[in-house]
Amino acid sequence: MPLFEIRIYPVKDGCMDEWVEFMSSKIVPFIESKGMKVDAMFRGVEDPTVYVWIRRFDDEEHRQALYKAVYETDEWQTNFKPTVRRLVDVENASVHVVSAADGSPLR
């Protein structure tokens, strides 16, 4: 059964448009080239600093392997991590690993 990550990021004030562009044009293509699957991305309506995205993995072993393939690369450390830290309050970000409940169309 697949695992999903629901990732909730507090984007720094005034940075949402730049963050959305960076995610869609840089981060998503990079992580998908490594095998990660991004199912959805959302920006807050009631709170304009909230950004939520959902990723899908085959299982925990797959998730851990892809973490290494993405986050342990020089490319991530050099080209992505500094911008992420500039635009997102990473210390207050949350990641929830979940599986689809019975009856969910995502099962």
SERO-4910 file (N, C-alpha, C, O; in steps of 0.05 Angstrom, whole numbers):
BEGIN
 pado doro    nc1    nc2    nc3   cac1   cac2   cac3    cc1    cc2    cc3    oc1    oc2    oc3
  Met    A     17    -24      0      0      0      0     18     25      0     37     26     15
  Pro    A     12     44    -17     29     68    -18     28     85      7      8     84     22
  Leu    A     49     99     12     51    119     33     49    147     20     59    151     -2
  Phe    A     38    165     35     37    193     26     50    210     47     48    205     71
  Glu    A     63    231     39     72    252     57     54    277     52     52    286     29
  Ile    A     43    287     73     29    312     71     49    332     85     53    331    109
  Arg    A     59    350     69     80    368     78     68    396     80     57    406     60
  Ile    A     69    408    103     57    435    108     79    454    115     93    451    135
  Tyr    A     82    474     98    104    493    101     94    521    107     76    530     94
  Pro    A    105    534    127     99    562    131    119    578    114    143    579    119
  Val    A    109    591     94    126    607     75    129    635     88    110    646     99
  Lys    A    153    645     86    158    671     98    142    693     84    136    692     61
  Asp    A    135    713    100    118    735     90    129    747     65    153    753     63
  Gly    A    111    750     45    118    762     20    133    744      0    141    753    -21
  Cys    A    137    719      8    153    701     -9    136    680    -24    148    663    -38
  Met    A    110    679    -20     94    657    -31     96    655    -62    101    633    -72
  Asp    A     94    677    -76     95    675   -106    122    664   -115    124    648   -133
  Glu    A    144    674   -102    170    664   -109    173    634   -102    185    619   -117
  Trp    A    162    626    -79    163    598    -70    148    580    -90    158    559    -98
  Val    A    124    588    -97    108    572   -116    123    568   -143    123    547   -154
  Glu    A    134    590   -152    150    588   -177    174    570   -174    180    554   -192
  Phe    A    188    573   -152    212    556   -147    204    527   -145    218    509   -156
  Met    A    182    521   -131    173    493   -129    166    482   -156    176    461   -164
  Ser    A    149    496   -171    139    485   -196    160    484   -218    160    465   -235
  Ser    A    178    503   -219    198    503   -241    225    490   -234    239    482   -252
  Lys    A    231    487   -209    258    477   -201    256    451   -184    266    431   -192
  Ile    A    243    453   -161    243    431   -142    228    407   -153    239    385   -154
  Val    A    203    410   -162    188    387   -172    202    373   -195    204    349   -194
  Pro    A    211    387   -215    225    373   -237    250    358   -226    255    335   -235
  Phe    A    264    370   -208    288    356   -197    281    331   -181    292    310   -187
  Ile    A    262    333   -163    256    309   -146    242    288   -163    245    264   -158
  Glu    A    226    296   -182    213    276   -199    234    262   -217    230    239   -224
  Ser    A    255    276   -225    276    263   -241    290    242   -224    303    224   -236
  Lys    A    289    244   -198    301    224   -180    281    201   -173    289    182   -160
  Gly    A    256    204   -182    237    183   -177    214    189   -158    196    173   -154
  Met    A    215    213   -145    193    221   -127    168    228   -143    171    237   -166
  Lys    A    145    223   -132    120    230   -145    105    251   -128     99    247   -105
  Val    A    100    274   -140     85    296   -128     56    294   -137     51    297   -161
  Asp    A     38    289   -119     10    286   -126     -6    312   -127    -24    315   -143
  Ala    A      2    331   -110    -13    356   -109      3    378    -94     20    372    -77
  Met    A     -4    403   -100      8    426    -87    -15    446    -82    -31    450   -100
  Phe    A    -15    459    -59    -36    478    -52    -23    502    -38     -3    500    -25
  Arg    A    -36    525    -42    -29    548    -26    -53    557    -10    -76    554    -19
  Gly    A    -48    568     14    -69    575     32    -87    597     22    -78    615      8
  Val    A   -113    594     28   -132    615     21   -137    632     45   -136    657     43
  Glu    A   -142    620     68   -147    636     92   -121    646    105   -121    667    117
  Asp    A   -100    631    101    -74    640    111    -54    639     87    -46    618     78
  Pro    A    -47    663     77    -31    664     53     -2    655     57     14    655     38
  Thr    A      6    647     81     33    637     86     34    607     86     56    595     89
  Val    A     11    593     82     11    564     83     14    552     55      0    560     36
  Tyr    A     32    533     53     36    518     29     36    488     36     50    480     55
  Val    A     20    473     22     17    444     27     22    429      2     13    436    -20
  Trp    A     38    407      4     41    390    -19     41    361    -10     47    355     13
  Ile    A     34    344    -28     31    315    -23     49    299    -41     49    303    -66
  Arg    A     65    281    -29     82    263    -45     73    234    -39     63    228    -18
  Arg    A     78    217    -59     70    189    -57     95    171    -60    113    176    -77
  Phe    A     96    150    -44    118    130    -44    106    102    -44     84     99    -33
  Asp    A    120     83    -54    111     55    -54    108     44    -26     89     31    -19
  Asp    A    128     51     -9    129     41     19    152     57     33    164     74     21
  Glu    A    156     50     58    177     65     74    205     61     62    221     80     62
  Glu    A    211     38     53    238     33     42    242     50     17    264     61     13
  His    A    222     52      0    223     69    -24    226     98    -16    242    113    -28
  Arg    A    211    107      4    213    135     14    242    141     23    253    162     16
  Gln    A    253    123     39    280    128     50    301    128     27    320    144     27
  Ala    A    298    110      8    317    110    -15    315    135    -31    336    146    -39
  Leu    A    291    146    -35    288    170    -51    298    195    -35    308    214    -47
  Tyr    A    294    194     -8    306    216      8    336    218      3    347    240     -1
  Lys    A    349    195      4    378    195     -1    385    205    -29    403    220    -33
  Ala    A    369    195    -49    374    202    -77    371    232    -82    383    243   -101
  Val    A    354    246    -66    349    274    -69    366    291    -50    382    307    -59
  Tyr    A    362    287    -24    373    305     -4    402    302      2    415    320     14
  Glu    A    414    279     -5    442    275      0    460    282    -24    484    276    -24
  Thr    A    448    295    -44    464    302    -68    476    330    -65    465    347    -51
  Asp    A    499    334    -77    511    361    -78    492    380    -91    491    404    -83
  Glu    A    478    371   -112    460    389   -126    438    400   -107    432    424   -108
  Trp    A    427    383    -90    406    393    -71    419    412    -52    409    434    -47
  Gln    A    442    404    -40    455    420    -20    463    448    -30    462    468    -16
  Thr    A    471    449    -55    482    473    -67    460    490    -81    459    515    -77
  Asn    A    443    477    -97    424    492   -114    396    496   -102    381    513   -112
  Phe    A    389    480    -83    361    481    -73    359    489    -43    343    506    -36
  Lys    A    374    476    -26    372    480      3    374    509     11    358    518     27
  Pro    A    393    525      1    395    553      9    369    569      3    361    586     19
  Thr    A    358    564    -21    334    579    -28    310    570    -12    294    586     -4
  Val    A    308    544     -7    286    534     11    288    548     38    267    557     48
  Arg    A    311    549     49    314    562     76    309    592     75    300    603     95
  Arg    A    314    605     53    308    633     50    278    639     48    269    659     58
  Leu    A    263    620     36    235    625     30    216    612     50    193    621     54
  Val    A    225    591     64    207    575     81    218    575    110    242    574    114
  Asp    A    200    577    129    207    575    157    209    545    163    191    533    174
  Val    A    232    533    155    235    503    156    233    492    184    225    469    188
  Glu    A    240    508    204    239    498    232    210    493    240    205    477    259
  Asn    A    191    506    228    163    503    235    147    488    214    122    487    215
  Ala    A    160    476    195    147    459    175    139    433    188    151    424    207
  Ser    A    118    420    177    110    394    188    106    375    165     98    382    143
  Val    A    113    349    171    111    328    151     95    305    165    103    296    186
  His    A     73    297    152     57    275    162     58    253    142     51    256    119
  Val    A     67    229    151     67    205    134     42    190    140     36    183    163
  Val    A     26    185    119     -1    173    122     -5    152    100      9    152     80
  Ser    A    -24    135    105    -34    117     84    -63    122     80    -77    132     97
  Ala    A    -72    116     56   -100    121     49   -119    104     65   -114     80     69
  Ala    A   -140    115     75   -160    101     91   -177     83     73   -180     89     49
  Asp    A   -190     63     85   -209     47     70   -230     65     57   -239     84     70
  Gly    A   -236     60     32   -256     76     18   -244     99      3   -258    112    -13
  Ser    A   -218    106      8   -206    128     -6   -201    121    -35   -192     99    -41
  Pro    A   -205    140    -53   -198    135    -81   -168    132    -86   -159    124   -107
  Leu    A   -152    140    -66   -123    138    -68   -111    111    -60    -87    107    -62
  Arg    A   -128     93    -51   -119     66    -43   -111     50    -67   -103     27    -63
***
